[in-house]
Amino acid sequence: MLAKRDSSGVRRWTCPGARQTDLAALGTGSLSVVREITDETFEAEVMQAERPVVIDFWAPWCGPCKAVEPVLADLADQHAGRVDFVKLNIDENPVVASRYDVLAIPTAILFEGGEARETVVGARARSHYESAWANWLNPR
């Protein structure tokens, strides 16, 4: 998935080589245990959060985003109370994605204390997420 700015400066997402029918066939899907946030709720739910928060930047037509959904949902279940997991649909909420230069999806960014601390770009194995976020998932 790639981001390009249109003539008004708004970032639009594309999937090179995919036809609209291909994208529509992927369905929408959603994480049941990972709550949805918006550009409007980002400040309260992430920047002012008392514990670390992972944001999954995704879109309903993104196949790789669907692949990481169960991985992030499992991590959310396993680390509930230690790290919060949320997701942000970049098609409906482009402001936060633009603010943090999310140029490809899926992208997951861990925030702590109002700052982005660790970013994982692309669909990765569970072990990759666990390694990247080990300091927050398994505090010493």
N, C-alpha and C positions, 0 to 999 in steps of 0.2 A: 504494500500500500504506500502510495506517495502523496505528498501534499503539494498543491500548487495554488498560488494566489490568483484570484480572478481580477478583473479590471477595477473592482472596488476595493481590493486589498484583502478580501476575506479568503481564508484558506479553505480550499475544497479538496476532497480526498478522491483519489483515483486508484484503480487497480490495473496496471498496464497489462494489456492482452486479454482482459476479461470483458465479456459482453454484458450488457445490463441484464439479460436473461440469466446468465451464469450467476451474477451477483444476487438476483432475486431468488434463485433456486436454493441459496444457502439458508434461507429462513432467518428468523430473528433471534431465537434463543435468549436465555437470560440466566444469570446466576441466582439461585434461590436464597443463598445465605449471604450474599454480598449485596449490600444495598446500593441503590442508584443515587448519585449526587448530581447537581447541576452547577452551572456557572454561578447561579444565585446563592446556592448553599455551600459552595466551596470554602468560603472564608470561615464560616462557623463550624463546618464538619471536618475540615482538614487543618487549616491554619491555626485554629484555636483549640484543637483537640488536645486532650490530656495525655494521650499515649500516641505512639507512632501510627501512621495511616498509610496504607498502600493504595494508590489509585490505579486502577486498570483502565487505560484509555482504549476504547474499542468502538466498533460500529457494527450494526446488525448484519451487514453484508460481508463482513470480513471473516473469511474461513479460518485463518490462523488465530483470530480472536476467539472463535468457538473452541479451538483446540486447547487453549490455555484456561478456559472457564473452569473445567473441573479441577484443574491443578490449583488454581487460586482459591476455589471454593474449599478444597481439602485443607489448604494452608490456613484459611480463615477459620475453619472448624477446629483445627488442631491448635491454633494459637489465639483462640478467642480470649479476650481479657488482657492480652499482652500487646497485640497489634490488631488494629481494625483494618478491614479490607472493604473498599468501595469501588464502584465503577462509574465512568463518565463517558456517555455516548458523545463522541466528537462531532457527529453530524448535527446533533441538537444543541450542543454546548461547545462552540469553537473557541470561546474566549480563554478558558484555562489551558486548553491544548496549545493555543498560540503563545500564551504567556510563558509556557515552559518548553517551547520549541519542539513540540511533539510532531515530528515529520514523518513518522512511520508508525503503523499499528500492527500488532499490539505493542504498546509500551506500558510498563508498570513503573511507577515512581513511588519510592518510600519517602514520606515526609515525617520529620520529627521537629518539634519546637518551632513550627512555622517555616521550616526550610526543607527543600528537596535534598535528601541525603544520598540516595542510591537509585540508579535507573537501570532497568533491564529492557532492552529493545528486542522485539521479535518473539516468536513462539519458542520457548525453551523447555528443557526437561525440568521436572520438579527439583532435581538436585541443583540445577543452576540457580533457581530462585532461592533455595535454601542457603546456598553458599553466599550469594550476593547479600542476603538479608540476615545472615547468621548472627550478627551482633545484636539484632533486635528480636529475632525469633527465639534465640537461645541465650539470653543474657547470662553472664557469669556471676 
